[in-house]
Amino acid sequence: MRLTLFSRLILGYLAVFALVIAVSLYALQELQRFDDITQSILDRDNRILDYEKKLADSFLSQVRYERKFVIAKDQALYREFLKFKGDFERYLNEASGIADPKLAALLNQVKQDYDRYHELFDKETVQIKAHREYPQGWYNREKNQITDRILGLLEQLQAERQQGTYRKVRELADAGARARDAALTITIASLLFILVLSLLIARSITRPISILKNKTREIASGRFEADLRLSSPPEIGELAASFNLMCRKLSEIDKMKSDFFAAMSHELRTPLTSIKEGTGLLLEGVGGATTEKQRKLLTILAEESNRLIGLVNSLLDLSKMEAGMMNYSFEKASLAPLIKKAVGEITPLVEAKGIQLETEVPSGLPTVKVDRERILQALRNLIGNAVKFTPKAGRVTIAARPVTGKVEVSVRDTGPGIAAENLKTIFNKFHQENSGGAFSANGSGLGLAIAKHIIVSHGGEIWAENHPDQGSTFIFVLPC
């Protein structure tokens, strides 16, 4: 049983998801360990070192005021001594509350020596307040010995805590190295697994899609053989069957369209040509003399016949282009002669309307690979469209210039312009721009659509730009 695309993707995602969860759990475990050690350093080691400094400062302040009091016997100095005594005892109690057993033993020794120090000072204070003679030298020696022991214990406390912090930092470094190695191993394994899994899933999808893409190109080029055979995955197999069915239908439609083109060419062109020729003969007087009114009617009939023949030709050309049946004969050529020829053909109409026609084509214009007749047809449509929508005394400008490996051609008019919402749809077949106001022009709506097909078939681009109150510009570029 072959898995569907959905099943393959879901299984692949689940496998990747499980792998990500496993890696995440391992990472969380290691991060929790790092967090515990870091919190231990922050909550215990750093605070112990801070308390050690505070204990040393407060004790040295007590010793300083104690000695000043013994000499000066000033009660203000004694009160300062008692203040630092309270600070020392508070710091000692707080430090003992967070210390580990080894540090707690050191703090306990500090407390014992500190109590002995205060016991001696209290006795000395009693003698001082009673104004009695006492062995001051002995008291000083005892207190100095105790002071040295307390400061030594505090230094030992600091050294022990620094060593403990160093051990924890080393432990963090070792744990980080282990986590890094494990993470690197897991990451490489995960990436390889995901890569292999992705390649397998992608290949099972892209290979048949690539075949479908090639088949689509064949269909676009006009080959409609229903020979596509794919079996995996099931959705692709069904799509292949639909492609084969589409090819068969397209073959039938292609035959119908070919028959339709043949019928149109014969059934429409032949009678229209006959009407045109007959009208021309009547205008020449072959059927006898005609009145002025009859000549006017025959002239209108001839013009409309020409317009209808042009419309039929445009319809046939557009149908062939849309069906991919239009043949192109590409060759290297300059656009300058083609522009000159298109301008020359439309000059009579321009002069009749009193329009100023300008060309801006530099010498040495790069050559492009084109079908001369088709590009000339596109130029006729664009220039004719501009002339048609330009009022009397207006101006139409045809310009060409090289632009970074391409040749750009623009046709600008001073007509009513194009509504902003129609700039993208102006190239759709049968689209007619209604300028409104006093000026309007009728047309089949096929000229711009044909021009776009021709330019795109040459690998180029075409678009329109609007200039408020100044007309519009149609621009196309062709690769050199």
N, C-alpha and C positions, 0 to 999 in steps of 0.2 A: 504493500500500500504506500503510495507516494504522498508525502506531506504537502499540504497547501502552502502557499506563500505566507499566509497569516500564521499558520502553525509553526513554520520554520522561524519566522521572525520572533514569535512569542517565546519559543524554546531558546533561541539565541539570547534574547533579552533576559530571560530568567537565569540562564547560566552566567551571564555577565553580572546580573544583579546579585546572585549568590556569591560570586567571587568578590564583588565590591563590599558586600556585607562582611565577609570573612576578613578581608584586609582592614576594614573599618573597625571591627571588633578588636583585632590585634593592636591597631593604632591607638584605640581608646584605652586598652589595658596598659600599654606603655606610657601613654600620656598621663594616666592616673598615677602610675608609679613615679614619673617625673614630678607630678604635682605634689605627691606626698612628701618627697624629699625636699622639694623647694619650699613647701609650707613649713617643714621642720626647720629649715635654715632660717626662714623669715620669722616664724612664730617663737622659736626657742633660741637658736644660736645668736641671731642678731640682737634679740632682746636681752639675752644674758650678757653679751658684750656691752650693751648699753648700760645695763645695771652695774656691771663691774666698774665702768667709768664713773657713774653716779656715786657708787659706794666709796670709791677712792677719793673723789672730790669732796663728798660730805664728811668723810673721816678726817681728811687733811684739814678741812675747815674747822672741825671740832678741836683737833690738836692745836691749831693756831690760836683759837680763842681761849682754849684751856690754858695755854702758856701765858697769854696776855693777862688773863684773869689772875693767875698765880702771882704775876708781877705787880699788876695795877690794883688788884682786888676791887674792880669795878663791877657792879651788879649788871650793868648793861652788857658787858662782855659775857657774863655768865648766861644771860638770857639768849644771846646769840649762840652760845655753845649748845644750850638746850634745844634751840630751833634746829640746828644741824643734826643733833642727836635724834630728834624725831624723824627727820628725813632719812637718816641712815637706817634706822630700824624699819621704816616703811619699805625702803628699797630692799632691804635684806629679806623681809617677809615675802615680798612679791617675787624676788628672784628664787627663793626657796620653793615657791609654789609651782614654778615651771621647770625647775632643774631636774636633770636625770639623777639617778642614785649616786654616781661618782661626783658630780658637781654639788649635789646636796651635802655630801660628806665634807667637802671643802668649805661650804658655806656654814656648816655646823661648827667647824673648827674656828671660822672667823667669828661666829657668834660667841663661842666660849671665850676666846681671847678678848673680844669686845666687852663682854660682861666683866671680865677680870680688870680691864682697863678702867671701866666706870666704877668698879668697886674701889679701886685705888684712888681715883679722883674724888669720889664721894667722901672717903675718909680724909683726904687732904683738904677738901672744902670745909669739913667740920672743924679741922684744926685752924684753918685760916679765919673762919668766921668767929671762932672763940679767941682769936689772937694769941694762940699758944705757939710755943716753940716746937718744931717737929723736924725729923730728918729729911729735909727737902731734897738733898742729893740722892738719897736712896729712892725716894718716890720717882724722881726724874729718871733714874736709871731703869727702874721697873717699867715705867710707862714707855720709855724709849724702846725697850726690848719688845714689849707687847705691840707697839706701833710698827716696829720692823716686821714682826711676825704677821700682823694683819695685812700690811702692804704686800709682803711676800706671798701670802695666801691668795690675795686678789690678783697678783701677777700670775700665779700658778693657775688660778681660775681662768684668766684671760688666755693663757697659753693652751690650756686644756680645751677650751671652747674653740680656739682657732684651729687646733689640730682636728677636733671633731668636724668643724666646718669643711676643712680640707678633705677629710675622709669622705664626707658626703658629696663634695664636688667631684672627687675622683669616682665615687660610685655613680654619680650622674653621668660623667664622661664615659665610663665603661658601659653603663646601660644604654647611653646614646649610641655608642659604637655598635653594640649588639643590635639595637633597634634599627640602626642604619643598614647594617649588613642584612638583617632579616627583611627589612622593607625593600632593599634593593633586589634581593632574591625573589621576594614575592611579586614585586613590580615587574621584573623581567619575565617571570613565569606567567603573570597575568596578561602582560602585553602580548606575549607569544600565543597564549591561549586565545585571547580576544582576536588577535590578528588571523590566526588559523581559522577560528570560527567565522569571523567576518568574511574571509576569503571564500570559505565554503558556501556560506549563505549568499554572498554577492555573486559568486560564479553561477550558482543555481538559478539566479534571477537575471544577471546581466547577459549570460550566454544566449538564452533564448530571446531576450529582448534585442540583443545585437542582431540576431538572425531576422527578427521582425523588422528592425530598422533597415537592414539591407533590402528586405522584401518591400518595405515602404518606398525605398528609393527606386526599385524596379517599377513599382506601380506608378510613381511620379513620372518616370521616364516613358511610360506607355506600355510596359510589359505586364500583362495581366494573367500569367500562367498560375493556375491554382495548384502549385506543387509544394506548398509549405507543410512540413510534417514535424511536429513537436509534441512531446509527451510529458515533459516535466517542467514545472509543476502543473497540476491540473488546470489552474486558471490560464496558464500560458497555452496549454493544449487547446482549451476552449477558444482562446483568442486566435490561435492559429487556424482553427476550423472556421472561425468567423472571417478571418482574412481570406481564406480560400473561397468562401461563399461570396465575399465582396469582390474578389477578382473575377469570379464568373459573372456576377451582375455587371461589373464594369466592362467586361468584354462585350456583353450584350448592349450596354449603353453606348460603348464606343462605336459599335457597328451601326446602331441607330443614328448616332450623331454624324457619322460619315455619310450615311444615306441622306440625312437631313441636309448636310452641306451640299451634296450633289444636287438634291432637289431644289434647294434655294438658289444655287447658282444658275440652274437651267430655268426654273419656273419663274423666278423674279427678274433676273438680269435680262433674259431674252425679251420678254414683253416690254420691260422698261426701256430697253435699247430701241425696240421697234417704235415705241411711243415717241422717244426722243428724236429718232431719225425722221419719223413721219411729221412731227411738228416742225422740224427744220425744213423739210421739203415744202410744207405749206407756207412757211415764212418766206421761202425763196420764190414762191409763186408758181410752183409746179402744178398745183391743182387749180390754177386760175387766179384771177385778181382777187385780192382781199381788201376789205375796208380797213380803215384805221382802227376801229374798235375791235375787229377780228384779229388784227395784228397784235394789239395789246393783250388780248386773251391768249393768243398763241404764244406770245413771249412769256406770259405768266406760266402757261402750261409747260414750256421748255425749261424754265427755271425750276419749277417744282419737280419736273422729271429728273433734272440733274441732282436736285437736293435729295430725292428719293433714292436715286442710284447711289449717291454718296452714303446715305444712311444704311442701305443694304450692304454696301462694301464695308462700312464700319462695323456693322453687326457681325458679318462673317469674319472679319479680322479679329474682333474681340473674342468671338466664340472659339476661334482657332487658338488664340493666345491662352485663354482660360483652360482649354483642353490640352495645352502643351503640344499642339500640332503645328504651330507656326515655325517655319524653317528660317534660320538665320545664317547669313554668310558673312562671317567676321573677317575683317582685315584691318591692318594698321592704316589709319588715316587721320588727317587733321580736321577739326570741326569747323575751321574758318571757312572753307569753300561751301560746306553744307549750310552754314548760317547765311552766307552771301546768297546762295541759291534760293533758300526759303524766303529771304527778305525780298529778292527780286520778284518772286512769284506773287507776293502779296502787295507789291508796290502800287498797282493800279487801284486796288481797293483803298489803300491808305490815302492816295491822292484824291480819290473820289470823296472820302470823308473829311479831307482837310486835316489829317493827323500828321504830326511830325514824328518820323521814324528815325531813330538813331542807333548806331551800332558802336560798340566799344570792344573791339577784338584786337588784341596786341599781335604783333608779328612774332613768329617763332613759338606759336602755341604748341605745346607737346602733343604728339600723336596718341591716339587711343585706338583700342581694338573694337571696331564697331561694324555693324551692318549699315552701310550707307543709306540705303533706301528706308530702313526702319527708323533710323535716327532722324532722317529728313522728314519722315512722317510725323515723328514726335515734335520736331521743331515747327512744322506747319500747324499742328494742332495748338501748340502753346502760343505761337505768335498770332495765329488766327483768332484764338480765344481773347488775347489781349486787345487786338484791334476791334473785335466785335463789341467788347465792353467799354471801349474808350470813346467818349463823346467827341464831337467835332472840335477842332482846335486843341485836342489833347496831345499827349506824347507817349510813345512806346519806345523803350530802350532795351536793346538786346546786348548783353555784355558776356564776355568769356574771359577767364583768367585761370592760371595754374594755381593749385592749392595742395601743397604737401603730397605729391605723388598722384594727384587727381586733377581733372579739369572741371571747372565749375562754369555752368552757363545759367544766366538769369534773364528773365523776361519781365520787365517792369512796365506797368501802365499807370495812367492817371485816371482810371475809371472810378466807379463808386466803391471799390474795395470788396472784401469778403467778410461776412459776419464772423466774429471770433468762434462761435460754436460750430461753424461750417469748415474751418480750416482743415480738420482731419477727414471730413466726409466729402470734401470737394472732388476727390479722385474716385469716388464710387460711381459705378455705371448708372446712367440715367439720372444722376444728380444734376439739378439745375439751380444755379444761384439766382435768387430773386432779389435784385438790388432795390426794388421799390422806387418810389419817386417818379420823376418824369422819364427817366431813362431805363430801359430794359431791353434785353436781347433774347431771342429764342434760339434754341439749339436742341440737339438730340441727347446731350448729356453723356456722350460716349468719347469725345475727344480727349479729355483729361484721363479717363480710365485707360484708354489705349496707350497714351503717352507713358503712364505709370508702368504698364506691363512691359513696354519696350525698354524703358530705363532699367527696371529691375532685372529683366532678362539679360541686360548687359553688365550686371553686377554693380549697378549704381543705385543712387537714392534720389528721390524727388519730393519736394515739399512746397508749401505755399506760405507766404508771410503777408500780413496785413499791415497797411500804413494808414491810420485814420486820416480821413479827408485827403489822402494822397494816392489812393489806388492800392494795388496789390502787386506782389512779386512772386513769380514761380521760378524755383531754382532746382536744377538737377546737377549731380556730379557723376562723372564716369572715371573709373580707375585707368591710369596710364598703362 
